[in-house]
């Protein structure tokens, strides 16, 4: 039996792990790579297996970095079942459709630019209709149900506490007269968070695949983050600014609605100030997801269910407004009243949040509050890291807004939470594979496990395969070489992309300078910058050609 790690191996996104036995091929997740343009290009490449040979898929939860390539899978020949919880099936139904729609629109936008410049046309990763077609393969099951997939394989889901429907998977496989139990943690949530139940403890496994998103960090407490969040809102509104919150449409948005509802109800002393402040959820996907949350109260924690039984809807309050249409969204940026805008995407890579950032980042009265993980290469990561200038829709924006990152709202367990969950095993797994984390998170957590629990973990560092029967790593020198080359190419393409963005800005400024009768010295300065960029682009283009020739 082999495990091959094909995504969320070198970073956080693109979760995809292949189990191969003597008779079956099983896939844990089929997620989309997210972050830089180079990472996005990985989505268009080879999946690393023949989809027609996959017997079934186990989907841990609905987030796009875990589900986002399922339409590609079915497009390329997969015909098996996709097992997931019933709530995940509900969420995937809206999320994959939304993703397909976004891919179509982005391809249309790219092709309009390409047509004007004489460049080659592109096709979307997949379409809305592709997403719809992939949904027929979903097989929803309930938490705790023992599912007999076939005569050799059983599976069971437990609540991971990360988002609605998120699951820890127990998988039992009989091969050559021996039964092996594999546990896949999926993404683990935080204990004592509102709405969702705590991650369930698993007591035993032969092999464990475990996420380590925050394997080297400890979150500040949710209470502290909530206090800071309310303080940010009050002082921003007082100075006449907007509070902009890039939020994942599924999970963080619903938690923020819940927390704001509780605060509005329990703090009469701020009633006069808060009654004037509208809270807009500006994301059709988040609006639909919130409706799905309301329909799945059976999996909420006891506190939230108690509110519901008392007749109080914790996901609604009088100042809350959901905006669906593009026109409603646009009007928010012409509305001068201080307000709170919660909008997707959480990493600021697509969706309406980019428009709100474009209209608000320059304003010193604005506060931008990040409440979730920001992957490397994303616009959100750039802002959180303190970059003072960012490019949005081809326009350079100077950041004057106050920027905050409240990790207490994270939906991922931190270092201590991960260790507590792992400590629940009655005996160490034969092997624990650490995935879904940047290198420092995985290595830091591996060191902590060795120090605290006394056993070694395997830090999955790239596309790699392990033979479980022989307890060794399969030789993949050719794979590692290919991955290294791809990484180098991605870096080159990223540089070229940045040069392209800078050139657009320079050319725009040149146009302004000419119109404003700029001095000869200024014209020479602009000319020199363009020459330097031209030189760099030629050198990089030459590098690309050499790399491609070497690969051939």
BAVEXPA-330793 format. One record per residue (C-alpha): x, y, z. Coordinates in steps of 0.02 Angstrom, whole numbers, plus 50000, padded with zeros to 5 digits. Example, Ala and Ser with C-alpha at 12.3 -4.5 7.8 and 13.67 -1.06 7.14 Angstrom:
TIFI       X       Y       Z
TIFI   50615   49775   50390
TIFI   50684   49947   50357
***
This chain:
TIFI       X       Y       Z
TIFI   50000   50000   50000
TIFI   50066   50171   49950
TIFI   50025   50351   49997
TIFI   50067   50484   49869
TIFI   50059   50668   49919
TIFI   50012   50775   49770
TIFI   49952   50938   49848
TIFI   49961   51034   50012
TIFI   50133   50954   50020
TIFI   50243   51106   49991
TIFI   50117   51234   50050
TIFI   49942   51248   50122
TIFI   49830   51239   49968
TIFI   49791   51106   49838
TIFI   49753   50965   49961
TIFI   49764   50799   49868
TIFI   49828   50630   49932
TIFI   49820   50465   49839
TIFI   49808   50294   49924
TIFI   49851   50146   49812
TIFI   49820   49965   49864
TIFI   49835   49804   49763
TIFI   49655   49829   49704
TIFI   49600   50009   49732
TIFI   49649   50191   49710
TIFI   49574   50311   49836
TIFI   49588   50500   49838
TIFI   49583   50610   49993
TIFI   49525   50781   49929
TIFI   49554   50859   49759
TIFI   49586   51041   49802
TIFI   49634   51194   49703
TIFI   49803   51279   49723
TIFI   49782   51459   49780
TIFI   49903   51603   49800
TIFI   50023   51667   49669
TIFI   49995   51661   49482
TIFI   50126   51524   49473
TIFI   50031   51418   49599
TIFI   49871   51447   49503
TIFI   49954   51377   49347
TIFI   49978   51211   49437
TIFI   49790   51188   49429
TIFI   49801   51174   49239
TIFI   49934   51039   49244
TIFI   49930   50851   49259
TIFI   49841   50788   49415
TIFI   49977   50658   49447
TIFI   49862   50509   49413
TIFI   49733   50448   49289
TIFI   49562   50505   49354
TIFI   49481   50356   49266
TIFI   49576   50240   49384
TIFI   49515   50320   49546
TIFI   49385   50209   49631
TIFI   49316   50341   49749
TIFI   49356   50509   49830
TIFI   49345   50559   50012
TIFI   49313   50746   50031
TIFI   49358   50818   50201
TIFI   49263   50982   50181
TIFI   49199   51110   50058
TIFI   49336   51242   50054
TIFI   49402   51265   49877
TIFI   49581   51219   49923
TIFI   49509   51046   49964
TIFI   49369   51029   49836
TIFI   49410   51150   49695
TIFI   49479   51027   49565
TIFI   49336   50902   49577
TIFI   49259   50967   49414
TIFI   49427   50935   49329
TIFI   49426   50760   49401
TIFI   49255   50719   49328
TIFI   49297   50810   49165
TIFI   49446   50695   49143
TIFI   49353   50533   49168
TIFI   49319   50500   49353
TIFI   49153   50408   49375
TIFI   49157   50349   49557
TIFI   49074   50413   49715
TIFI   49134   50565   49814
TIFI   49101   50531   49998
TIFI   49074   50681   50111
TIFI   48960   50736   50253
TIFI   48786   50796   50211
TIFI   48826   50977   50260
TIFI   48983   50972   50151
TIFI   48877   50914   50004
TIFI   48761   51063   50030
TIFI   48907   51185   50035
TIFI   49003   51108   49889
TIFI   48845   51128   49785
TIFI   48859   51317   49796
TIFI   49048   51333   49809
TIFI   49096   51236   49653
TIFI   48962   51326   49551
TIFI   49030   51492   49613
TIFI   49208   51436   49574
TIFI   49159   51384   49397
TIFI   49074   51551   49370
TIFI   49229   51645   49430
TIFI   49343   51543   49315
TIFI   49231   51584   49167
TIFI   49228   51771   49206
TIFI   49416   51779   49235
TIFI   49446   51692   49067
TIFI   49328   51816   48982
TIFI   49420   51963   49059
TIFI   49591   51891   49010
TIFI   49532   51857   48833
TIFI   49468   52034   48809
TIFI   49642   52099   48853
TIFI   49725   51964   48746
TIFI   49619   52007   48595
TIFI   49669   52190   48605
TIFI   49854   52148   48623
TIFI   49858   52004   48498
TIFI   49899   51872   48629
TIFI   49836   51693   48635
TIFI   49664   51659   48707
TIFI   49642   51557   48867
TIFI   49511   51433   48923
TIFI   49440   51429   49100
TIFI   49500   51295   49219
TIFI   49319   51235   49216
TIFI   49148   51311   49192
TIFI   48989   51330   49292
TIFI   48913   51184   49194
TIFI   49067   51076   49229
TIFI   49041   51109   49414
TIFI   48857   51063   49403
TIFI   48900   50900   49314
TIFI   49026   50851   49449
TIFI   48896   50865   49588
TIFI   48804   50707   49533
TIFI   48948   50603   49603
TIFI   48927   50667   49782
TIFI   48878   50535   49910
TIFI   48825   50624   50072
TIFI   48835   50529   50237
TIFI   48812   50576   50419
TIFI   48943   50596   50555
TIFI   48974   50432   50645
TIFI   48898   50319   50512
TIFI   49003   50168   50468
TIFI   49000   50158   50279
TIFI   49045   49997   50188
TIFI   49120   50061   50026
TIFI   49152   49884   49964
TIFI   49201   49715   50036
TIFI   49376   49777   50078
TIFI   49349   49958   50133
TIFI   49250   50047   50270
TIFI   49250   50230   50316
TIFI   49179   50343   50450
TIFI   49174   50532   50473
TIFI   49196   50629   50635
TIFI   49172   50815   50664
TIFI   49333   50913   50633
TIFI   49259   51077   50700
TIFI   49339   51180   50560
TIFI   49188   51233   50457
TIFI   49012   51166   50441
TIFI   49024   50985   50383
TIFI   49213   50971   50401
TIFI   49269   50794   50438
TIFI   49407   50687   50510
TIFI   49408   50524   50412
TIFI   49438   50349   50478
TIFI   49474   50229   50335
TIFI   49493   50040   50358
TIFI   49572   49944   50213
TIFI   49589   49754   50203
TIFI   49733   49697   50092
TIFI   49819   49527   50083
TIFI   49730   49467   50240
TIFI   49783   49619   50342
TIFI   49679   49769   50396
TIFI   49758   49941   50398
TIFI   49679   50096   50473
TIFI   49720   50266   50398
TIFI   49660   50428   50478
TIFI   49654   50592   50382
TIFI   49632   50742   50496
TIFI   49570   50860   50360
TIFI   49577   51037   50431
TIFI   49557   51039   50620
TIFI   49458   51176   50706
TIFI   49480   51270   50869
TIFI   49402   51213   51032
TIFI   49268   51320   51115
TIFI   49227   51419   50958
TIFI   49049   51478   50928
TIFI   48925   51382   50819
TIFI   49029   51226   50785
TIFI   49070   51079   50896
TIFI   49248   51044   50952
TIFI   49357   50928   50846
TIFI   49326   50748   50897
TIFI   49468   50644   50967
TIFI   49528   50489   50875
TIFI   49609   50354   50982
TIFI   49705   50246   50859
TIFI   49774   50236   50683
TIFI   49907   50139   50593
TIFI   49946   50289   50484
TIFI   49897   50470   50509
TIFI   49893   50613   50382
TIFI   49884   50774   50483
TIFI   49869   50959   50441
TIFI   49991   51085   50518
TIFI   49931   51255   50454
TIFI   49978   51338   50618
TIFI   50101   51206   50680
TIFI   50226   51334   50744
TIFI   50110   51470   50812
TIFI   49991   51498   50957
TIFI   49837   51604   50924
TIFI   49786   51743   51041
TIFI   49625   51698   51131
TIFI   49460   51718   51043
TIFI   49401   51831   51185
TIFI   49551   51947   51162
TIFI   49526   51952   50973
TIFI   49341   51989   50997
TIFI   49378   52133   51116
TIFI   49504   52203   50994
TIFI   49382   52180   50851
TIFI   49246   52280   50938
TIFI   49372   52415   50987
TIFI   49427   52429   50804
TIFI   49246   52447   50749
TIFI   49204   52582   50877
TIFI   49357   52691   50846
TIFI   49344   52673   50656
TIFI   49160   52720   50654
TIFI   49196   52866   50771
TIFI   49320   52941   50647
TIFI   49198   52915   50503
TIFI   49283   52767   50420
TIFI   49232   52597   50355
TIFI   49283   52430   50428
TIFI   49327   52312   50284
TIFI   49339   52127   50327
TIFI   49405   52005   50196
TIFI   49323   51844   50253
TIFI   49304   51666   50192
TIFI   49124   51650   50134
TIFI   49105   51486   50227
TIFI   49154   51481   50410
TIFI   49228   51648   50460
TIFI   49084   51751   50392
TIFI   48955   51655   50493
TIFI   49062   51666   50650
TIFI   49078   51854   50630
TIFI   48890   51871   50610
TIFI   48866   51768   50768
TIFI   48992   51870   50868
TIFI   48920   52036   50810
TIFI   48745   51977   50853
TIFI   48799   51929   51029
TIFI   48887   52096   51053
TIFI   48739   52197   50989
TIFI   48625   52103   51110
TIFI   48736   52106   51264
TIFI   48808   52283   51264
TIFI   48671   52410   51290
TIFI   48802   52543   51331
TIFI   48851   52548   51146
TIFI   48673   52539   51081
TIFI   48664   52720   51022
TIFI   48828   52706   50925
TIFI   48798   52533   50853
TIFI   48618   52563   50801
TIFI   48685   52682   50668
TIFI   48809   52556   50598
TIFI   48752   52440   50461
TIFI   48841   52273   50436
TIFI   48844   52219   50254
TIFI   48885   52042   50200
TIFI   48934   52077   50021
TIFI   48954   51905   49946
TIFI   48820   51803   49859
TIFI   48916   51646   49908
TIFI   48923   51697   50092
TIFI   48737   51737   50086
TIFI   48696   51565   50017
TIFI   48816   51482   50138
TIFI   48734   51568   50286
TIFI   48566   51496   50231
TIFI   48646   51323   50228
TIFI   48713   51352   50404
TIFI   48537   51392   50462
TIFI   48472   51230   50386
TIFI   48604   51123   50471
TIFI   48579   51169   50654
TIFI   48586   50985   50700
TIFI   48776   50993   50696
TIFI   48794   51155   50795
TIFI   48867   51158   50970
TIFI   48753   51156   51123
TIFI   48760   51343   51154
TIFI   48705   51388   50978
TIFI   48567   51258   50977
TIFI   48504   51328   51142
TIFI   48488   51501   51064
TIFI   48391   51429   50919
TIFI   48273   51331   51033
TIFI   48236   51494   51124
TIFI   48179   51567   50959
TIFI   48333   51676   50933
TIFI   48422   51662   50765
TIFI   48607   51686   50805
TIFI   48646   51718   50622
TIFI   48536   51871   50604
TIFI   48510   52042   50685
TIFI   48423   52204   50637
TIFI   48578   52296   50572
TIFI   48631   52152   50460
TIFI   48602   52163   50272
TIFI   48650   52038   50138
TIFI   48690   52111   49966
TIFI   48670   51998   49816
TIFI   48675   52104   49659
TIFI   48827   52189   49584
TIFI   48735   52355   49588
TIFI   48704   52338   49776
TIFI   48889   52301   49798
TIFI   48943   52452   49696
TIFI   48828   52568   49794
TIFI   48921   52525   49955
TIFI   49073   52619   49889
TIFI   48969   52775   49856
TIFI   48883   52767   50025
TIFI   48977   52891   50137
TIFI   48904   52825   50301
TIFI   49027   52728   50411
TIFI   48991   52543   50394
TIFI   49058   52367   50413
TIFI   49082   52269   50251
TIFI   49116   52081   50262
TIFI   49162   52018   50089
TIFI   49246   51870   50003
TIFI   49370   51807   49957
TIFI   49462   51787   50121
TIFI   49636   51798   50041
TIFI   49582   51944   49928
TIFI   49621   51850   49768
TIFI   49450   51864   49686
TIFI   49274   51925   49714
TIFI   49200   52088   49776
TIFI   49327   52115   49915
TIFI   49454   52176   49787
TIFI   49337   52318   49737
TIFI   49311   52367   49919
TIFI   49498   52366   49951
TIFI   49528   52472   49797
TIFI   49404   52602   49860
TIFI   49460   52598   50043
TIFI   49644   52551   50064
TIFI   49702   52728   50022
TIFI   49591   52806   50156
TIFI   49673   52834   50328
TIFI   49500   52827   50409
TIFI   49477   52646   50352
TIFI   49520   52490   50452
TIFI   49550   52325   50362
TIFI   49533   52175   50477
TIFI   49599   52004   50425
TIFI   49523   51857   50518
TIFI   49592   51705   50427
TIFI   49747   51626   50353
TIFI   49833   51719   50210
TIFI   49931   51603   50095
TIFI   50097   51651   50019
TIFI   50081   51747   49857
TIFI   49907   51816   49892
TIFI   49856   51998   49898
TIFI   49799   51971   50077
TIFI   49971   51907   50129
TIFI   50053   52059   50047
TIFI   49942   52179   50145
TIFI   49964   52086   50310
TIFI   50153   52084   50284
TIFI   50153   52274   50281
TIFI   50175   52314   50097
TIFI   50132   52497   50073
TIFI   50087   52486   49889
TIFI   49982   52351   49804
TIFI   49911   52332   49629
TIFI   49725   52299   49612
TIFI   49645   52285   49440
TIFI   49802   52358   49363
TIFI   49800   52513   49474
TIFI   49932   52544   49606
TIFI   49853   52585   49774
TIFI   49952   52663   49917
TIFI   49896   52594   50085
TIFI   49850   52723   50215
TIFI   49717   52619   50303
TIFI   49751   52537   50471
TIFI   49783   52350   50448
TIFI   49743   52218   50580
TIFI   49764   52029   50586
TIFI   49661   51944   50722
TIFI   49718   51762   50733
TIFI   49593   51727   50872
TIFI   49459   51712   50737
TIFI   49554   51580   50641
TIFI   49461   51421   50599
TIFI   49621   51318   50611
TIFI   49687   51242   50772
TIFI   49850   51322   50826
TIFI   50008   51231   50881
TIFI   49940   51188   51054
TIFI   49772   51135   50984
TIFI   49854   51020   50857
TIFI   49964   50943   50991
TIFI   49815   50916   51107
TIFI   49720   50828   50968
TIFI   49869   50718   50924
TIFI   49893   50676   51108
TIFI   49721   50596   51106
TIFI   49790   50442   51018
TIFI   49810   50299   51143
TIFI   49968   50243   51054
TIFI   50073   50330   50921
TIFI   50028   50290   50740
TIFI   50161   50191   50649
TIFI   50189   50345   50542
TIFI   50122   50521   50555
TIFI   50134   50623   50395
TIFI   50128   50812   50416
TIFI   50048   50908   50272
TIFI   49950   51068   50237
TIFI   50076   51189   50310
TIFI   50221   51297   50259
TIFI   50391   51221   50293
TIFI   50420   51312   50457
TIFI   50250   51257   50524
TIFI   50280   51074   50482
TIFI   50458   51065   50546
TIFI   50416   51165   50702
TIFI   50271   51050   50745
TIFI   50375   50895   50709
TIFI   50506   50956   50833
TIFI   50370   50990   50964
TIFI   50296   50815   50944
TIFI   50467   50737   50967
TIFI   50500   50842   51122
TIFI   50328   50816   51200
TIFI   50265   50646   51142
TIFI   50431   50566   51103
TIFI   50407   50505   50925
TIFI   50454   50561   50751
TIFI   50340   50632   50618
TIFI   50372   50634   50431
TIFI   50376   50811   50363
TIFI   50306   50799   50187
TIFI   50410   50923   50089
TIFI   50361   50896   49907
TIFI   50269   50780   49789
TIFI   50319   50614   49865
TIFI   50264   50434   49888
TIFI   50284   50313   50033
TIFI   50267   50124   50033
TIFI   50180   50080   50196
TIFI   50210   49893   50189
TIFI   50398   49915   50179
TIFI   50392   50072   50286
TIFI   50503   50167   50165
TIFI   50492   50314   50048
TIFI   50475   50268   49865
TIFI   50617   50335   49759
TIFI   50552   50485   49664
TIFI   50710   50570   49605
TIFI   50631   50609   49438
TIFI   50479   50682   49524
TIFI   50584   50788   49641
TIFI   50688   50850   49494
TIFI   50531   50895   49398
TIFI   50458   50984   49549
TIFI   50618   51083   49576
TIFI   50617   51136   49393
TIFI   50433   51185   49405
TIFI   50470   51289   49559
TIFI   50611   51380   49468
TIFI   50496   51411   49320
TIFI   50361   51476   49436
TIFI   50483   51600   49512
TIFI   50534   51661   49339
TIFI   50352   51680   49287
TIFI   50313   51775   49446
TIFI   50454   51897   49409
TIFI   50392   51920   49231
TIFI   50217   51950   49296
TIFI   50279   52083   49418
TIFI   50377   52167   49279
TIFI   50219   52170   49173
TIFI   50121   52253   49313
TIFI   50259   52380   49341
TIFI   50268   52419   49156
TIFI   50081   52454   49151
TIFI   50102   52577   49296
TIFI   50255   52659   49218
TIFI   50169   52680   49051
TIFI   50018   52756   49137
TIFI   50129   52878   49232
TIFI   50221   52920   49071
TIFI   50056   52965   48990
TIFI   50016   53080   49136
TIFI   50189   53156   49133
TIFI   50178   53198   48948
TIFI   50006   53274   48971
TIFI   50071   53378   49117
TIFI   50223   53441   49021
TIFI   50346   53351   49135
TIFI   50527   53411   49144
TIFI   50659   53335   49032
TIFI   50742   53260   49185
TIFI   50581   53170   49234
TIFI   50558   53104   49057
TIFI   50737   53036   49058
TIFI   50706   52954   49227
TIFI   50551   52866   49162
TIFI   50643   52815   49004
TIFI   50785   52738   49106
TIFI   50662   52639   49212
TIFI   50579   52569   49057
TIFI   50748   52521   48983
TIFI   50796   52431   49144
TIFI   50631   52337   49145
TIFI   50650   52294   48961
TIFI   50824   52226   48995
TIFI   50761   52121   49142
TIFI   50614   52054   49042
TIFI   50730   52001   48899
TIFI   50848   51913   49021
TIFI   50704   51824   49106
TIFI   50628   51778   48938
TIFI   50795   51702   48888
TIFI   50796   51603   49051
TIFI   50622   51536   49015
TIFI   50675   51482   48839
TIFI   50828   51392   48907
TIFI   50727   51305   49042
TIFI   50597   51248   48916
TIFI   50732   51185   48798
TIFI   50814   51089   48940
TIFI   50649   51010   48987
TIFI   50621   50952   48809
***
